Amino acid sequence: MLINFFFLLKKSGIPVSIKELLILLEALQSRLAFCSLDDFYSLARLCMVKDEKYFDRYDRAFAAHFKELDNLEDILEALIPEDWLRSEFMKHLSDEEKAKIESLGGLEKLLETFKERLEEQKERHAGGNKWIGTGGTSPFGHSGYHPEGIRVGGESRNKSAVKVWEKRQFKDLDDNIELGTRNLKVALRKLRKFARSGAEEELDLDDTIACTAKNAGYLDIKMVPERHNAIKVLIFFDVGGSMDPFVKVCEELFSACKTEFKHLEFFYFHNFIYDSVWKNNSRRYTDKTLLNDVLRTFTKDYKVIFVGDASMASYEISHRGGSVEYMNEEAGYVWMQRLKAVFNKVIWLNPVEEKYWNYTQSIGMVKQLVEDEMFPLSVKGLEQGISSLSK
C-alpha cells in the first residue's frame, strides 16, 4: 500500500525519494503512529514532505489514496458481532454515563428509538429536542447539547478526530501561484539566507550536537558569530495602468520587505525607467528624483529588484520620446544599461503569469535587458530571484 502511495506522491510533483519512504517505514515499525489514520497522516507528511509549499499537494494525494478507508467503520461493523461491540462499549462507560443511558430506558431502548426517528424523519432538521439534526437538545445528532444520546455525523465539540487532509489548510502554499499574505512569509524565509552578515556570537546548534555526541553525551556548546541584517535592497515599483490589478500583491511584497530589511530604499516608475523616478505618487510630477542621483547615491552592493508587468509598447523601451507621460531625451534601454553598469545584482519580478510572456514583445525586451534575470511574482519565482541575488 505504501509503495503505491509513494508513487502517487511523486506523480503529484512532490520530490520524494526512497530514503523518505524507508524513514517512514522505520517510524511505523517503531509504532510512532498506530491504529490512527490521522496520526499516520501527520507522520507520513513529516517523513515525506520537506517543504511546506507541497503540503496541499500532499493533502490531495493522501485523500485520493486513502479515501477507501472512509468506510472502515462499516467494514468493521459487518465483521464484528454486534453483541461484542455493545459489551465493549459498555465497559468504557462510567457509572454516571450508564445511569444517563438507563434514564432513557437503557441502551436497547436508545438504539430502538434512534432507528424509529431515522425512519420517520424525511428532511434535514436543525434545533429542537426531538429529530435527528444539528444543534438543539435532541439526544440524536450533533453540534447541540444533550447529556446522553447518540452523535450522528459532524464534528464533536469535544474535539473528536477530523479528517485533516480533506480540510486542505495549506492550499495557498503551492509554489506556482501568485503571492499572498501567507505564502509570502514562506518565500521570505529564502531572503534570510542572504539577509544576514556576521557580528556577535550565537549558538551553533549543529556543531554543538556533533561535539556533544563525540563526547559521549557530555554537553559541549559551540558558538559562532551572530548574524545581523546588513543587506541593502533597492526596489523599483511600476505603478498605474496595467499594474492596477497587481496593487495588492505589490503592497504585500513591499510591506514584507520593509519588515525584513533595515536598509531598504524604494522608488516608483511607470512602464519603464527613464531619467527620473519618484517616491510619492501624489506628487509624481512635481517631486521627482533624477535617476542619475540614484546611481550616484547608492553603492553597487545594493540588491536591485524591479517589480512590474513589463507590458507596454516596444517603442517605450527602444526610442527617444517613447514615454507615454513626457518627452524623454534618451531611450529607456539606455537608462537600464546605466543602472546595470552600477549595480552588480539586478532582477525583475513580473506578476504576469510566465506562460503569457512570449505573447508580449516588451516583456522579451526587458528580459533581455536584465540578462534573463526575470522571474514570475510567485513563491517559486521569488525563491529563484532571491537565489540569483545571493550568488
N, C-alpha and C positions, 0 to 999 in steps of 0.2 A: 504493500500500500504506500509506503513512504517513497519507494522508487518512483512511482507514478506522480506522487506529489512533488518530488524533486524536479522531475522533468517539466511539470506544469509551471513551476516557479521560473525555470529557465525560459520556457516559452512565453511567459508573461513579461520578460525583459528584466528580470531580477538577476543580478550577477552572482549566482551561487555556484559552488564547486563541490567536489566530492569531500573535501575537508570539512565543510559546514555540515554535510549530511552525516559524516562519521561523528562529529561533535554532538549532533542531535541524538544519534543512536546511543552514544555513551551516556548522555544525560538521561535518556529514557531507561537505560539499564540501571542507572543509579536511583531510579524512581523519583526524579525531580518533578515529574508530572505523572499522576497515577489515577485512573478511573475518573478523569475530568477533562472533557473536551476543551473547556475554557482554559484550564491550566496548560494543556498541550498547545493551544493556540499561542499563548504568551511565550512558552518555552521555545517553540519552533521559530517564532519570529525573532527571539533573542539570538538563536543559534544561526539562523539562515539569512537574516537581513542585516546588513552592516551600515546602511544609510537610511535614515528615516524618510527620505524622499520616495522610497519604494514601499512604504507602509501601505498605501492604498492599493497598489498592485498586489501586495501580499494578501490583503483582506479579500479582494475579489477572487484570487486564486484559491484561497482557503475555503471560501464559501462554495465555489464551484466544485471543489474536490470532495468536501465533506458534507455536502447537502443531503446525501443519502442517510446520514446519521440523524437527521431531524426526526425520523420515525423510529428511533431506537426504543423509545418508551413503549410504542405499540408492539414492537417485536418482543420485548421483554414480557409484556403483559400476556402475549399469546403463548410464551414458552413456560412461564412460571405459574403454578397453580394459584387460583385466587385466594383460597383459604390460607396458604402460606404467606401471601402478601399481607393479608389482613392481620394475621398473627404477628408478623414482623412489625407492621405499622403500629399496632397497639403496644408493643414492647417499648417503643421510643416516646410514648406519651407519659406525661407526669400525671399524678393523681388528680390534680386540678383540671388538666385538659380532659382526662377521662370523664370527670364529673360534668364538664360542659357538654360533652357529646351525649352523655346519658340524659342531660336536660332536654335534648331534642328527641329522646326516645331510643337512644343507642345508635351505634354505627350502622346497623342494618336499616333502621328507620331513616337515618340521614341519607343513605345511598338510595333508598327506595323513593324518598321524597324528591331527591335530586333528579332521578330518572323521569318521574311524573312531570315535574316542572319543565324538563327539557322537551318532553313530548307535547305539552300544552302550549309552550311559548312559540309564537310564529314570527316574531320580529325582534330586532335589536332593542335592548332596554337599558336605560341609564337612570340611576337613582331609585328610590323606593325601597320597600322592605320585603318584596316577595320574589320577583322574577330574577332570572339569571342575567346579570349585566354588570355594568361598571358603576362605581360609586354606590351611594345608598347604604342601607343596613341589611340587605338580604344576606342570608347565610351562603348564598351561591354567587360566584362572580369574582370580580377583582376591583382594585382601586377604591374600595369603600371600606366600611368597618362593620364587623360583626364578631363577637368574641369567640364564636365557634362556627364551623361551616367548611365549605369546600371552595377553594380558589380555582377559577376557570380562566386560564389564559392570562395575558397581561404581565406586567412587571410587579412583583411584590413590593410593598412599601418597606419591607424588611430586607431589601437588597438581595433577593434571590438571584440565581445565575442568569446572565444575559448573554445572548449570542453577540459578543462584541464585534466579531468580524463582519457582521451584517450592518452594524452601525456606521462603519466607514468614517471614523473620526478624522482620518488623515487624508481625505480625498482631495485636499488642496495642496498636497506636498509633492505632486508629480513634477519632475524636472523639466517638462516641456510646456507647462502652462505659464501664463503671464504672472508676474509677481503680485503678491497680495501681502497683507499685514503679517500673516503667519509664516508663509513660506519665504518671505523676505528675510526674516530672522534666521532661517536655516541657511540661506545664501550668505548672509553676513558673517557667519562663522568662518567662511573661507577668507573673508577680508582680514580676519585676525591673524592669519598666517604671515602676512607681510606688514601688519599694522603695528608691530612691536619692535623695539630695539633695546639693547642691554643697558642695565643700570645697577641697582642694588640686588641683594640676594633673595632667592625664593627656593622652596623645596623642590628638589629633583626627584620626583616620585619613582620613576623607572629605575634610576641608579640606586636609590635607597632600597628598593625591593631586591634588586640584584645583589647588592652588597650584604644586605641582611641575610639573604639565603645562603651566601657563601660563608657567612659567619655562624652557620647552624642556628639561625633564628635570633642571634644577638643583634639588637637594633643598631644600625649604622646609618645615621642620617647624612645625606649628601645635599649640598646646596649649590645652586647655580645663580648667575646674575639675573635678577628680576627684570622683566621686560616691560618697557613703558611705550606708550603710544607716541611715536615720534614721526609717523608717516605724514607726508604732506600731499594733499589732494586738491586739485583744481578742476571744478566741474562747470561745463557749459551746457545750459538747458535751452533747447529750441522751444519757443512759445508761440502760441497763436496759430490760426489757420488749421491746417491738417493735424496739428498736435493737440487740439482741444479734446478729442476723445481719450487722450492719454494723460490728462492732467492728474487724475487720482494716483496712478502708479508713479508718476514723477514726484508728486508730493511725498509719497511713502518712501521712495528712494532717497529723496533729499533729507527728510526727517531722520531716516536711519543713519545716513552718512554723518549728519551733524552730531548724532549721539556717539558714533564710533570714532570719529577723528577730531582731535584737538586742533589740528592745523588744516582747516577746510576753507577754501575760497570758492566763490561761485559767481557766475555771470550768465546773462541771458542773451540770446540771439534769435533771429527769425530766419528760418530756412537754412541759411549758411552764414559763416562768419565773413565779415569784411573788415573795414578799418576801425570799427568801433563795436563795443558791446555795452551792456548796462546791467545794473543791479536792482533797479526799481522799475517795474513795468508801467506804473502810472506816470513816470517821468522819463520814459524811454527816449523821447525826442528832445528833451532839454537837459538831461543829466547823463551823458554818456561817458564811457571810459575808452580812450583810444587803445586799440589792440597793441600798438607799439609800446604803450606804457605797461600793459600787462606783460609783454615779453621781456621788458627791462626789469620789472619789479620782482617777478617770481623766478626762482632759480631752477636749473634744469633737473633737480632731483624731485620736483613736483610730479605726481602721477596725474595725468590729464585724462578726463573722461568727458566725452561728448554724449549727450542724450538727445536723440532726435529721430524722426522718421526718414530723414534724408529724401523726402519725396517733394520734388519741385521740378520746374522746367530746367533742362540741362544748361541753358544759357545763364542761369543764375549762378552757376559754378564757373563756367568757362569764359564768360565775356565781361568786359568792362561795361558798366551800366546795367548789369544783369539783375541787380537788386530790385525787388518789387516795391521798395519803400523810398529809395532816393537814388541819386546818380553816384554810384561808386566808381572812383577813379581807377581802381585796379580790380581785376577779376578775383573772385572768391578763392579759386585754387591757389593763387599766388600767396594769399594770407595763410592758407593751410600749410603750404610748403614752408613758410617762415616759422610758423608755430612748430612744425615738426623738426625744424633745424635747431630749435632752442631746447625743447623738452625731449628727454630720452624715451619716455613711455607715454603713448597716446592710444586710447581705444575709443570706439564708437559703439554705444548701446542703442539698438534700434527696436522700438516697440512693435513695429510691423512684423508679422509672422514671417519667418525665414523663407517659407515656401513661395512667398509672393515677391521676393526681392528681384528675381530675374525679369519681372514684368515692368520694372521701373528703371529707366536708364540712369536717372540721377543717383539711385542707390548704388549701382555699379560703379559710377564715377567716384562717389565718396569712398566706397570700399577700396578702390584702387589708391586714392589719395592717402588713406590711413594704412596702406600696405596690408590689406586684408585683415586688419585688426577690428573688424566689425562683428558684433555679437548680438543675438536676439535678447531682448529685455525679458528673459525668463530666468528661473532659478539656474538651469543648466547653462544658459548663456552668460549670466553674471559670474558663475563659477569659472567659466572658460576665460572671460575677460580679466578677472582678478588673477588667475593663474598666469596670464600673459604679462600683466603689470608687475608681477612679483619676480619675474625672471631677471 
